[in-house]
Amino acid sequence: MEDMLRLAANYGFPMVVAGYLLVRLEPVIKELQKSITSLTVVVAVSEIINGR
């Protein structure tokens, strides 16, 4: 907790919050990337099967 306060004092509150959110949301972003890649493959295969 003391480290967070020191970071906020040195770099500013918005920068600390942005860094914290990036660290917390990184796994979610990676899962979304996997889902989008899978969906792209499914759509491509579907278009091939349907002849479009």
Biopython code that builds the backbone (N, CA, C, O; Angstrom):
import numpy as np
from Bio.PDB.StructureBuilder import StructureBuilder

atoms = [
    (1, "MET", "N", (0.824, -1.188, 0.000)),
    (1, "MET", "CA", (0.000, 0.000, 0.000)),
    (1, "MET", "C", (0.872, 1.256, 0.000)),
    (1, "MET", "O", (0.551, 2.248, -0.654)),
    (2, "GLU", "N", (1.968, 1.197, 0.737)),
    (2, "GLU", "CA", (2.862, 2.343, 0.781)),
    (2, "GLU", "C", (3.471, 2.610, -0.596)),
    (2, "GLU", "O", (3.688, 3.758, -0.982)),
    (3, "ASP", "N", (3.738, 1.534, -1.323)),
    (3, "ASP", "CA", (4.282, 1.691, -2.674)),
    (3, "ASP", "C", (3.298, 2.419, -3.584)),
    (3, "ASP", "O", (3.693, 3.264, -4.387)),
    (4, "MET", "N", (2.027, 2.087, -3.454)),
    (4, "MET", "CA", (1.008, 2.741, -4.278)),
    (4, "MET", "C", (0.936, 4.236, -3.965)),
    (4, "MET", "O", (0.797, 5.058, -4.871)),
    (5, "LEU", "N", (1.030, 4.580, -2.698)),
    (5, "LEU", "CA", (0.988, 5.996, -2.321)),
    (5, "LEU", "C", (2.217, 6.740, -2.842)),
    (5, "LEU", "O", (2.113, 7.885, -3.282)),
    (6, "ARG", "N", (3.372, 6.092, -2.792)),
    (6, "ARG", "CA", (4.582, 6.724, -3.296)),
    (6, "ARG", "C", (4.497, 6.922, -4.809)),
    (6, "ARG", "O", (4.896, 7.963, -5.331)),
    (7, "LEU", "N", (3.969, 5.907, -5.509)),
    (7, "LEU", "CA", (3.800, 6.049, -6.961)),
    (7, "LEU", "C", (2.839, 7.185, -7.291)),
    (7, "LEU", "O", (3.089, 7.971, -8.205)),
    (8, "ALA", "N", (1.745, 7.268, -6.548)),
    (8, "ALA", "CA", (0.774, 8.334, -6.788)),
    (8, "ALA", "C", (1.394, 9.702, -6.544)),
    (8, "ALA", "O", (1.103, 10.655, -7.266)),
    (9, "ALA", "N", (2.242, 9.802, -5.534)),
    (9, "ALA", "CA", (2.877, 11.080, -5.234)),
    (9, "ALA", "C", (3.887, 11.459, -6.316)),
    (9, "ALA", "O", (4.014, 12.630, -6.672)),
    (10, "ASN", "N", (4.596, 10.473, -6.831)),
    (10, "ASN", "CA", (5.637, 10.743, -7.829)),
    (10, "ASN", "C", (5.089, 10.926, -9.246)),
    (10, "ASN", "O", (5.557, 11.797, -9.980)),
    (11, "TYR", "N", (4.121, 10.127, -9.629)),
    (11, "TYR", "CA", (3.670, 10.119, -11.029)),
    (11, "TYR", "C", (2.274, 10.665, -11.240)),
    (11, "TYR", "O", (1.876, 10.920, -12.377)),
    (12, "GLY", "N", (1.554, 10.841, -10.213)),
    (12, "GLY", "CA", (0.209, 11.373, -10.354)),
    (12, "GLY", "C", (-0.826, 10.273, -10.305)),
    (12, "GLY", "O", (-0.610, 9.159, -10.782)),
    (13, "PHE", "N", (-1.936, 10.610, -9.725)),
    (13, "PHE", "CA", (-3.013, 9.643, -9.518)),
    (13, "PHE", "C", (-3.529, 9.020, -10.813)),
    (13, "PHE", "O", (-3.695, 7.801, -10.857)),
    (14, "PRO", "N", (-3.790, 9.790, -11.869)),
    (14, "PRO", "CA", (-4.323, 9.176, -13.092)),
    (14, "PRO", "C", (-3.376, 8.131, -13.705)),
    (14, "PRO", "O", (-3.822, 7.105, -14.219)),
    (15, "MET", "N", (-2.099, 8.398, -13.645)),
    (15, "MET", "CA", (-1.145, 7.456, -14.214)),
    (15, "MET", "C", (-1.114, 6.155, -13.402)),
    (15, "MET", "O", (-1.017, 5.070, -13.975)),
    (16, "VAL", "N", (-1.196, 6.259, -12.103)),
    (16, "VAL", "CA", (-1.205, 5.070, -11.246)),
    (16, "VAL", "C", (-2.473, 4.255, -11.492)),
    (16, "VAL", "O", (-2.407, 3.029, -11.584)),
    (17, "VAL", "N", (-3.608, 4.907, -11.597)),
    (17, "VAL", "CA", (-4.873, 4.210, -11.850)),
    (17, "VAL", "C", (-4.835, 3.524, -13.215)),
    (17, "VAL", "O", (-5.272, 2.380, -13.342)),
    (18, "ALA", "N", (-4.321, 4.201, -14.227)),
    (18, "ALA", "CA", (-4.236, 3.606, -15.557)),
    (18, "ALA", "C", (-3.335, 2.373, -15.543)),
    (18, "ALA", "O", (-3.675, 1.353, -16.143)),
    (19, "GLY", "N", (-2.204, 2.456, -14.871)),
    (19, "GLY", "CA", (-1.308, 1.308, -14.772)),
    (19, "GLY", "C", (-1.958, 0.146, -14.042)),
    (19, "GLY", "O", (-1.833, -1.003, -14.464)),
    (20, "TYR", "N", (-2.646, 0.437, -12.957)),
    (20, "TYR", "CA", (-3.339, -0.598, -12.187)),
    (20, "TYR", "C", (-4.397, -1.295, -13.046)),
    (20, "TYR", "O", (-4.498, -2.521, -13.043)),
    (21, "LEU", "N", (-5.174, -0.513, -13.770)),
    (21, "LEU", "CA", (-6.222, -1.101, -14.608)),
    (21, "LEU", "C", (-5.634, -1.942, -15.736)),
    (21, "LEU", "O", (-6.181, -2.993, -16.070)),
    (22, "LEU", "N", (-4.540, -1.499, -16.318)),
    (22, "LEU", "CA", (-3.899, -2.287, -17.366)),
    (22, "LEU", "C", (-3.429, -3.630, -16.838)),
    (22, "LEU", "O", (-3.586, -4.655, -17.502)),
    (23, "VAL", "N", (-2.856, -3.626, -15.648)),
    (23, "VAL", "CA", (-2.388, -4.885, -15.058)),
    (23, "VAL", "C", (-3.567, -5.793, -14.740)),
    (23, "VAL", "O", (-3.500, -7.000, -14.977)),
    (24, "ARG", "N", (-4.633, -5.234, -14.213)),
    (24, "ARG", "CA", (-5.796, -6.043, -13.840)),
    (24, "ARG", "C", (-6.573, -6.556, -15.053)),
    (24, "ARG", "O", (-7.127, -7.654, -15.008)),
    (25, "LEU", "N", (-6.618, -5.777, -16.131)),
    (25, "LEU", "CA", (-7.423, -6.156, -17.293)),
    (25, "LEU", "C", (-6.652, -6.948, -18.332)),
    (25, "LEU", "O", (-7.251, -7.419, -19.299)),
    (26, "GLU", "N", (-5.354, -7.113, -18.172)),
    (26, "GLU", "CA", (-4.555, -7.821, -19.174)),
    (26, "GLU", "C", (-5.072, -9.235, -19.449)),
    (26, "GLU", "O", (-5.179, -9.606, -20.618)),
    (27, "PRO", "N", (-5.400, -10.047, -18.432)),
    (27, "PRO", "CA", (-5.928, -11.385, -18.727)),
    (27, "PRO", "C", (-7.244, -11.338, -19.502)),
    (27, "PRO", "O", (-7.484, -12.169, -20.378)),
    (28, "VAL", "N", (-8.076, -10.381, -19.182)),
    (28, "VAL", "CA", (-9.365, -10.253, -19.877)),
    (28, "VAL", "C", (-9.127, -9.888, -21.339)),
    (28, "VAL", "O", (-9.789, -10.425, -22.228)),
    (29, "ILE", "N", (-8.194, -8.987, -21.593)),
    (29, "ILE", "CA", (-7.882, -8.569, -22.958)),
    (29, "ILE", "C", (-7.332, -9.743, -23.758)),
    (29, "ILE", "O", (-7.672, -9.902, -24.930)),
    (30, "LYS", "N", (-6.490, -10.565, -23.145)),
    (30, "LYS", "CA", (-5.936, -11.732, -23.832)),
    (30, "LYS", "C", (-7.027, -12.735, -24.191)),
    (30, "LYS", "O", (-7.012, -13.307, -25.281)),
    (31, "GLU", "N", (-7.975, -12.951, -23.276)),
    (31, "GLU", "CA", (-9.084, -13.862, -23.564)),
    (31, "GLU", "C", (-9.967, -13.323, -24.689)),
    (31, "GLU", "O", (-10.422, -14.084, -25.542)),
    (32, "LEU", "N", (-10.206, -12.028, -24.691)),
    (32, "LEU", "CA", (-10.987, -11.429, -25.777)),
    (32, "LEU", "C", (-10.273, -11.589, -27.117)),
    (32, "LEU", "O", (-10.916, -11.835, -28.137)),
    (33, "GLN", "N", (-8.958, -11.453, -27.118)),
    (33, "GLN", "CA", (-8.183, -11.624, -28.335)),
    (33, "GLN", "C", (-8.313, -13.048, -28.851)),
    (33, "GLN", "O", (-8.469, -13.252, -30.055)),
    (34, "LYS", "N", (-8.253, -14.040, -27.962)),
    (34, "LYS", "CA", (-8.422, -15.440, -28.364)),
    (34, "LYS", "C", (-9.814, -15.666, -28.940)),
    (34, "LYS", "O", (-9.965, -16.355, -29.949)),
    (35, "SER", "N", (-10.833, -15.088, -28.305)),
    (35, "SER", "CA", (-12.209, -15.254, -28.779)),
    (35, "SER", "C", (-12.405, -14.628, -30.151)),
    (35, "SER", "O", (-13.085, -15.203, -31.001)),
    (36, "ILE", "N", (-11.829, -13.472, -30.375)),
    (36, "ILE", "CA", (-11.959, -12.800, -31.668)),
    (36, "ILE", "C", (-11.256, -13.609, -32.749)),
    (36, "ILE", "O", (-11.767, -13.726, -33.863)),
    (37, "THR", "N", (-10.087, -14.171, -32.434)),
    (37, "THR", "CA", (-9.369, -14.999, -33.401)),
    (37, "THR", "C", (-10.182, -16.236, -33.748)),
    (37, "THR", "O", (-10.290, -16.600, -34.920)),
    (38, "SER", "N", (-10.754, -16.884, -32.744)),
    (38, "SER", "CA", (-11.580, -18.070, -32.992)),
    (38, "SER", "C", (-12.803, -17.720, -33.833)),
    (38, "SER", "O", (-13.164, -18.459, -34.749)),
    (39, "LEU", "N", (-13.429, -16.613, -33.526)),
    (39, "LEU", "CA", (-14.605, -16.194, -34.275)),
    (39, "LEU", "C", (-14.253, -15.897, -35.732)),
    (39, "LEU", "O", (-15.039, -16.197, -36.631)),
    (40, "THR", "N", (-13.089, -15.316, -35.968)),
    (40, "THR", "CA", (-12.641, -15.040, -37.333)),
    (40, "THR", "C", (-12.504, -16.330, -38.122)),
    (40, "THR", "O", (-12.900, -16.394, -39.286)),
    (41, "VAL", "N", (-11.948, -17.356, -37.497)),
    (41, "VAL", "CA", (-11.790, -18.649, -38.159)),
    (41, "VAL", "C", (-13.159, -19.262, -38.455)),
    (41, "VAL", "O", (-13.379, -19.789, -39.546)),
    (42, "VAL", "N", (-14.059, -19.197, -37.512)),
    (42, "VAL", "CA", (-15.396, -19.764, -37.706)),
    (42, "VAL", "C", (-16.118, -19.061, -38.849)),
    (42, "VAL", "O", (-16.757, -19.721, -39.669)),
    (43, "VAL", "N", (-16.030, -17.755, -38.917)),
    (43, "VAL", "CA", (-16.686, -17.004, -39.989)),
    (43, "VAL", "C", (-16.063, -17.342, -41.333)),
    (43, "VAL", "O", (-16.780, -17.494, -42.322)),
    (44, "ALA", "N", (-14.750, -17.461, -41.390)),
    (44, "ALA", "CA", (-14.073, -17.798, -42.643)),
    (44, "ALA", "C", (-14.487, -19.183, -43.124)),
    (44, "ALA", "O", (-14.762, -19.365, -44.310)),
    (45, "VAL", "N", (-14.535, -20.155, -42.230)),
    (45, "VAL", "CA", (-14.944, -21.512, -42.603)),
    (45, "VAL", "C", (-16.400, -21.517, -43.038)),
    (45, "VAL", "O", (-16.759, -22.205, -43.993)),
    (46, "SER", "N", (-17.227, -20.770, -42.358)),
    (46, "SER", "CA", (-18.641, -20.689, -42.703)),
    (46, "SER", "C", (-18.830, -20.106, -44.103)),
    (46, "SER", "O", (-19.673, -20.579, -44.865)),
    (47, "GLU", "N", (-18.055, -19.089, -44.437)),
    (47, "GLU", "CA", (-18.150, -18.499, -45.763)),
    (47, "GLU", "C", (-17.684, -19.472, -46.836)),
    (47, "GLU", "O", (-18.255, -19.511, -47.926)),
    (48, "ILE", "N", (-16.659, -20.255, -46.540)),
    (48, "ILE", "CA", (-16.187, -21.259, -47.497)),
    (48, "ILE", "C", (-17.255, -22.322, -47.719)),
    (48, "ILE", "O", (-17.512, -22.710, -48.858)),
    (49, "ILE", "N", (-17.875, -22.793, -46.654)),
    (49, "ILE", "CA", (-18.896, -23.819, -46.754)),
    (49, "ILE", "C", (-20.113, -23.306, -47.511)),
    (49, "ILE", "O", (-20.689, -24.038, -48.316)),
    (50, "ASN", "N", (-20.508, -22.085, -47.271)),
    (50, "ASN", "CA", (-21.690, -21.520, -47.919)),
    (50, "ASN", "C", (-21.386, -20.980, -49.311)),
    (50, "ASN", "O", (-22.305, -20.552, -50.008)),
    (51, "GLY", "N", (-20.152, -20.986, -49.727)),
    (51, "GLY", "CA", (-19.790, -20.574, -51.074)),
    (51, "GLY", "C", (-19.844, -19.077, -51.300)),
    (51, "GLY", "O", (-20.178, -18.648, -52.404)),
    (52, "ARG", "N", (-19.544, -18.303, -50.350)),
    (52, "ARG", "CA", (-19.580, -16.851, -50.530)),
    (52, "ARG", "C", (-18.221, -16.304, -50.755)),
    (52, "ARG", "O", (-18.063, -15.096, -50.927)),
]
sb = StructureBuilder()
sb.init_structure("model")
sb.init_model(0)
sb.init_chain("A")
sb.init_seg("    ")
for serial, (resi, resn, name, xyz) in enumerate(atoms, 1):
    if name == "N":
        sb.init_residue(resn, " ", resi, " ")
    sb.init_atom(name, np.array(xyz, "f"), 0.0, 1.0, " ", f" {name:<3s}", serial, name[0])
structure = sb.get_structure()
